[in-house]
Amino acid sequence: MRRSGAVIDLAAVLLFVGIGRSVHDHGLSIAGMVSTAWPFVSGLVVGWLASVIWQRSSTSFLGGLIVCFVTVVVGMTLRVVSGQGMAFAFVLVAFGFLGALMLGWRTLVAGLQRLRPTSRAS
């Protein structure tokens, strides 16, 4: 699940970037997507590493909080350092969107696992 969780989180980041670029009429060229996405993809990698260092399952809700928080903080920091800028509203949107997707799939998986019947020993 760890690998598929990373893919789902990456898809969330790319969806966030794609929607943002589309809404702001920046286009969806590969170069534009890479330029906007790299800070958040870097933050995502750091977030997943942080969840491992803090010994939290990156697919758990708490692991998801760590991954989401680090993704946004590192992503925004790298945007500022690279001259891409950052607005407070953008930070809120990033936390809201990425939080909903990254925590949403983890909540769904946890709920499905609770519904899964357990095998009982005779």
SULTADA-V241247 format. One record per pair of residues at least 24 apart in sequence whose ideal C-beta (glycine too) atoms are under 8 Angstrom apart, sorted by the first residue. I is the first residue (numbers start at 1). J is the second residue. Records with the same first field share a line. If there is no record, write none. Layout:
# SULTADA-V241247
I = J, J
This chain:
# SULTADA-V241247
1 = 59, 109
2 = 58, 59
5 = 58, 59, 105, 106
6 = 44, 48, 58
8 = 105
9 = 44, 48, 67, 71, 102
10 = 41, 44
12 = 97, 98, 101, 102, 105
13 = 37, 40, 41, 44, 71, 98
15 = 101
16 = 40, 94, 97, 98, 101
19 = 97
20 = 93
35 = 84
36 = 84
38 = 78
39 = 74, 75, 76, 77, 78, 79, 82, 84
40 = 71, 72, 75, 94, 98
42 = 74, 75, 78
43 = 70, 71, 72, 73, 74, 75, 78
44 = 71, 75
46 = 70, 71, 74
47 = 71, 74
59 = 106, 109
60 = 106, 110
61 = 103, 106, 107, 110
63 = 106
64 = 102, 103, 106
65 = 103
67 = 102
68 = 95, 98, 99, 102, 103
71 = 98, 102
72 = 98
